[in-house]
Amino acid sequence: MTTPPDLDRDARIRELSRAHVMTSWSAQRAIDPVPLAGGEGAYFWDHQGRRFLDFSSQLVNVNIGYQHPRLSAAIAEAAGRLTTVAPAFAEESRAEAAALISGLAPEGMSKVFFTGGGAEANENALRMARAHTGRHKILASYRSYHGGTAGAITLTGEARRWGGEPGIPGVVHFWGPHLYRSEFHATTQEEESERALLHLRHTLEAEGPGQVAAIILETVVGSNGILVPPPGYLPGVRALCDEFGILLILDEVMAGFGRTGAWFALDHFGVRPDLITFAKGVNSGYVPLGGVVIDDRVAATFDERPFPGGLTYSGHALATASAVAAITIMREEGVVEHAAQVGERSLGPAATALLGTNPLVGDVRGLGVFWVVELVADHASREPASAAMMKAVQAGCLERGMWPLIVANRVHLVPPCVITDEDASRGVAILADVLAGVTP
């Protein structure tokens, strides 16, 4: 399905956007955003009549697919009932959403603090950790992205942090595991895990473990390379936290709600954090929503004293109604199980098969519908593919009707969780065809 081409409308949207919209993370004169006209399932289309198989899920959040009729209807029904309720009141969908989300978390994590998105979730998790422990420092990984607000961007370990510096005090960064680009001269996943944990211990010792409130990690690192933690790493971090009385915050903003083929990515690793942050897939971005799932011991900190934080739109009625509907739909339609199966049957095998078939492909890794193909200019040195090469890859995919997510020297393969095996395989086949025509 597409809508008829409307070139006048396309031109008008572009003109208005250039004149009035400030686009995030972009030099404004260097971009010309594509005006979208509609979407369905794993596809979207523009006003020029072009239809794309979406391998980006917008910003890795349209897990349930575009315009799911039941979810759209639930939002419309909620809008007809009561559109907004301040946090000081109770509201049915807010209560139901909190119960559903906490029910997906490990036992003993009974409460949810709602936010407007993932950055605010991480901000408030940081605040909870500091208030609960009475400590100030937070440790975060270099290969990470936790959001664009003041605290979240300071937690972020990659270059997007630089424009927000100096950041909030008390944040210390360390190197997490990444065997393909190991900081620890490891040759196996086991060595990488062991050495990364030793590095983290040394960092804690240098900073004073008794000064550290929390360690925050993306359970599976997202925009910095879809880094699946090696065996033993997350349990080892949990053990370090327990040894020194430090809280473990797992950022599931991108990895949660089906993306890895589990409700939470932490389910793959048998690790129980103290705080879980979420957003994106909780309602597939249909209405802005995020939050923190809170360990009961941490939540009890605020039984007798106020939590020092709040948001006008915490638990917005339309957002929480959309979360209730999305989780219900995902359960009844087996969306999470389907994402796991697509990863095992089609997307994962097709992506992994690129290794050895093209000299540009240096590494492939992922889970569920959360995969990345890392491109290199030279296999021996692992020199990253150039910006010009990545631009050629992107252009080739778009010409063939597949919308990729390009980050640095990587092609992230992150379609909606509802993508069919046929479309998953077709998308990777398009990438393979494009790579065959790109030279280092």
Secondary structure, DSSP 8 states (H G I E B T S, - for coil): ------HHHHHHHHHHHHHH---TTS-GGG-----EEEEEBTEEEETTS-EEEESSHHHHT-TT-BT-HHHHHHHHHHHHH-S---TTS--HHHHHHHHHHHHHS-TT--EEEEESSHHHHHHHHHHHHHHHH---EEEEESS----SSHHHHHH--SGGGGGG-S--TTEEEE----GGG-SS--SSHHHHHHHHHHHHHHHHHHH-GGGEEEEEEESSB-TTT-B---TTHHHHHHHHHHHHT-EEEEE-TTTTTTTTSSSSGGGGTT---SEEEE-GGGTTTSS--EEEEE-HHHHHTTSSS--S---TTTT-HHHHHHHHHHHHHHHHTTHHHHHHHHIIIIIHHHHHTTTTT-TTEEEEEEETTEEEEEEEEETTTTEE--HHHHHHHHHHHHHTTEE-EEETTEEEE---TT--HHHHHHHHHHHHHHHHT---
